[in-house]
Amino acid sequence: MRKTLRKLAVLVSPSLREPDACEACGQSFACGAAVAGCWCGEIKLSEEQRAELRARYQGCLCRACLERFAAGEEKTRMK
C-alpha cells in the first residue's frame, strides 16, 4: 500500500521524484512531468528541433538546456 501511495504522489508532485541527470549538461534535475504536463510542452520548439533532440538524446533534458536549444544556443553549450 505504501509503495502504491508513493507512486501516486510522484505523479502529482515532481519534487518527490528521484533526480535525473540531464543528458546534455549532466546537471541533476527533477523531471517536470506530472498530471499537469511537462516543461517539454511549454518550451516552443520547431518540429525540426524536436527531431534533432530525439536523434541526439535518449532521455530527458533539464529546462535550462531545452530553453538554450530553443533559443538557438545549442551549438555552443550542448554536447
Secondary structure, DSSP 8 states (H G I E B T S, - for coil): -HHHHHHHHHHH-GGGS--EE-TTT--EE----STT--HHHHS---HHHHHHHHHH-SS---HHHHHHHHTT-HHHH--
